[in-house]
Amino acid sequence: MEVTITAEELAQEKMNDAHLAQAVQAIREDGYVVIADVIDHDHLDIVRERMTADSQKLIAAQKWGGAGRVEGHLQQGPPPFAPYIFRDIVANPFAIQVTHAILGDGLYNRFYNGNANTPGSGTQPLHADGPHLWPDLTVTHPPATLVVNICPVETTEENGATELWPGTHIIPMNKQHVSPEMEAERREIAPPVRALARKGSLLIRDVRLWHRGVPNRSSEIRHMIAMVHNIGWHQRPAKLLFNTGCEEAFPAGPLDHNVEFTDKPLEYLFTRFPTIIEQ
């Protein structure tokens, strides 16, 4: 489902009650929602230019990442320092409004990374990014972790828009890998869709939703920025490191950004989480 934000909502940086209810219901029932075009395109262009240059380093090193480490797919985050940090990306008010409505007070962000789908890529195995917290239950629990993906460019079938399997977040299972038998059975019930989205859109999904990266048949790299918002009582990892100079992009509000700022240089490209480079 896609929610189109009005000019009034954009000006107020807040969805109306009807749109918020639609977004929440879509995540609860289908496992995902797209909030269309709510991020400044100039900001995305600045970040994308740097990410494209960074992608070449990962490609040269053949550091394929993501599910199955399939050639052409990179685990790649944006740089964690100015001038590449913008509030409407790291603390998008529409994303926070939706995740707060579902996860409640005390929610926090535990991840700032992403992926890149390069031209000629392969097909990932079908998977979920996270398991059910209590895998032996016959009735699955409400959402506890939501992934916020940001599209720096329009995502299309040609450039490898992610394949999503609606409703699979509420299927009881005790593993993240989806077997061919499970895939075939589910396809008869509810076939997959593609996460088509305009530039500047948000894709918010339950971490348990089945999905996979598919081939990018275009001539350009298609990036996706990712954050992971957790329910407040979920175990916290270490704080996310950012360089000083971008503090204003993380305003106080319902989301705990879970960040720490440092003057020291950070390695971010070849690590899942930025780490300090010791001199």
Disulfide bonds with the S-S distance in Angstrom:
none
